[in-house]
């Protein structure tokens, strides 16, 4: 029994030794074949992203029109939802909030559309061709032409761009010297518009998910309450004038104060006396 136990332990020890030897030899072989003194985590990351770079180089021109179409479609859908769902909702809730939302929303819409159109149609700017550039910092290896400061070559547009920021597929255009401000303002107003939609969309979503049938009549109930308040105010004025005239009979006074409505017969009965004493 002791010999069997020793044999098992010896076999396990020899197997681990053999496995470690094979692992070491394989690692040494791979390092010998693929050794690169410049290989680090950044190099590995760039190598892993090569398929993405290849995709961008070959298909960005095709994705540009698709992305622009997607922006137009999504924006139009959002506007349609706002008119079809949001407009009737706030029309039932509060007329003054509706007017404020329409003014702010249309102002944001005009700004977003204007700055997007300007960023889409404005050329980013290119280095002058055939002219002396006094502040050239280098030579573009693709264009074989001098480059001013902060000028970079866009592999999608296949041109050097002045003060290039990036190539935006949602614009199907480069963001450069002449359209950078339009792109920035478009992003700013788009962000404000998203916040605006979230603020005014939360009540709509809440009523849709957690509302009940009573909330649907909120606007009509509020309007009825406002009319009742106005009528009570007018009734109080009538009662005040009648009381000042000191011509009320007890039965009329009790009727006026105990009901939400004033009968026409009561008013017609006592009004000549009120007018005479006013």
Buried (B, 14 or more C-beta within 10 A) or exposed (E): EEEEEEEEEEEEEEEEEEEEEEEEEEEEEEEEEEEEEEEEEEEEEEEEEEEEEEEBEEEBBEBBEEBBEEBEEEBEEBEEBBEEBBBEBBEBBBEEEBEEBBEBBEBBBEBBBBBBEBBBEBBBBBBEEEEEEEEBEEEBEEBEBBBBEEBBBBEBBEBBBBBBBEBBBBBBBBBBBBBBBBBBBBBEBBEBBEEBBEEBBEBBEEBEEEBEEEBEEBBEEEEEEEEEEEEEEEBEEBBEBBEEBEBBEEEBBEBBEEEEEBEEEBBEEBEEBBEEEE
